[in-house]
Amino acid sequence: MLIGYMRPHQQDLNCEIQLSNLKKMNCEIIIAEEHSSPKKRTQLKNLIHNLNKNDKVVVTRLFTLADSTRHLVELLEEIESKGAYIISLHENIDTSIKSGYPFTEIVKHLVEFQSDAISEKTKIGLSEAKEKGVSAGRPRKPDKNVQRAIEMYQSKNYSLSQIKEETGISKSTLYRYLEN
């Protein structure tokens, strides 16, 4: 039996893309998590618990299934212990095919998977920070200090060390602002 599994992620918050791809694969059952959180993946736990021999869990991408390489290995072992398989559409992986998959391809996919997982977590974090009004990156110097440093520099009455001492603006920061 083909069992589709999906969960929301940054590029598919409503799982519409995943649902479309899983339907194209003719999945008999499609199971969806309500949230993207790696915690409390109750639908996934139930899916694995209820797997039968020769069932195939279909996902659009590996990071839909697992949140880390270690988690992926754990899930693979658990699913294989049930006599079931995984199909990942994007990575073109089907663990039911026994003809052998080149090791280098597996490594490439694992690296890509890990990168996707990290990227997804970063995007979620940045999105949440943005919603809270927090800006990403290094805090900017107060405009008042920068303006004062520029005025001091342009007056030609102060050395760079005096400007830095009074305003806290370094030489490189001052020059960067002067270029703009």
N, C-alpha and C positions, 0 to 999 in steps of 0.2 A: 504494500500500500504506500502511495506517495502522500506524505504529510508535510504540508508547508508550514513554516514557522517564520513569523515576522515580528518586529518590534520597531517603534518609532526611532528615527535618528534625524540628525540635523537636516539632511537633504530630503527627507521623506517623513515629515512629522505625522502625517495622517496615514502612512503606510500604503498610499495609493499606488505608488510605483511597484512596491514589493507585491502587493495584491495582484496587480496586473500580470507581473512576471510569473507568479505562482499559479495563477489561473491558466496561463499559456502552457505550463508544464503539466496541466491536468491533475493537479493535486486533489485527492479525494477529500481531504480534510485540511483546513487552513486554520492555524492557531495563531492568535495575536496577543502580545503583551499589551497592556494598557499604557505602559510608561516605558521610557528609555533607560531607566535606572538599572544599573547592574545588580542592585540588591533586590531581593524579593522577586525573583523570576519564577513565580509560581506556575505559570503556564508551561514554561520549559521543563520544570521539574515534573509536572504531571505528564507532559508529553513523553519524556524519557521513561518515566515509571510505567507507562502504558504501552510502550513499544513491544511489538511482536517480532519474531524472527522474519528477516527479509524486508521489514519496513524500511522506507527511505525517508529521512528527514531532509526536506528541500529548503534551502535559504538562498536569498539573492546574493549575499556577500558573507564571508566568514565572520566579519565583525558583528553581524546581526546575531549570530549564534553565541559568540564568546567575546569576552572583554580583554583577554590577554592571551598570550601564547600558552601559558600554563593552563589557563581555563579551557582553552581549545583542546589541549592534550587530554585533560581530565574528561571532557565531554566525549571526545573520540573514543577513549577507553570505555567509558560507561555505555555508550551507544553500541560499540562493537561487542561488549560483553552480553548484550541482549540479542546479538545476531543481526543487528540492524546496520544501516549505512547512512552516510551523509552525502548530499549533493549540494554543491555550492555553484550557482550559475555563473557569477562573475569570474571566479577563478577557474571555472571549468574542471571542477573536482568531483569525482564520483568514486567513493570508496568501495563500491560494489564491483567495480571493474578490476579484475585480478591480473591483468596483463602487465602490470608494473608501471609505476609512474616514476619518471626520472628524478633522482634525488635532487638535482639542481633546481628542477621546477618546483619541487616541494619547498625548498629553502627560499626561492624567490617569492613564492606565494606567502610563506610565513613572514618574510620581511615586509612584504606589502600589507599583509594583514595587521602586523604590529604597527606599522606606520598609520594605517587607516584608523586603528583603534585609538592611538595617541592623538591623531588629528581630530577625531570625533570628540574626544574628551576635551581637547583644547577649545574647539568651537563651542561646545556646550558651556564651558566655563566663561569664555568671552561673552557669549550671548547672555548668560545670567548676570555677569558683571555689568554689561551694558544696560540691561533692564533695571538694575539697581542704581544706575547713574554713575558707575565707577568707570573711569577711563583707563585704558590699558597703557602700559609703558611706564617709562620713568617720569616722575612728576616734573612738571615744568618749573623753571625758576620764576619767582614772582615778577610780574611785568614791571613793577615799580623799581626793583633792583636792577633789572636789565636796562631799563630806560636811564636810570641814574648812571650806570656804568658807561653807557654809550655817550651820555653827555660829558662825563668826566674825561673819557678818551678823546672826544672831539675838541674839548677845550685845550688840550695839549698841556695842561698844568699838572697832570698826575702821571705817575709811572704805572705800569701794569700791575706791579706788586701793591701799590697803594690802592688802585681800583679794586683789586681782589680783596684786600684787607677790609675795605670799607663796605663793599657791596656783596662779597661772597661769590662774585662771578669770575670764573677762571678765564685765563687768556684765550683758550680755545673756544669757550662758550661765547665770549665777547666777539671774537672774530667771526664765528658762525652767524651771530645776529647781525654783524656789520655787513656780511655778504648778502644778506636777504634784503 
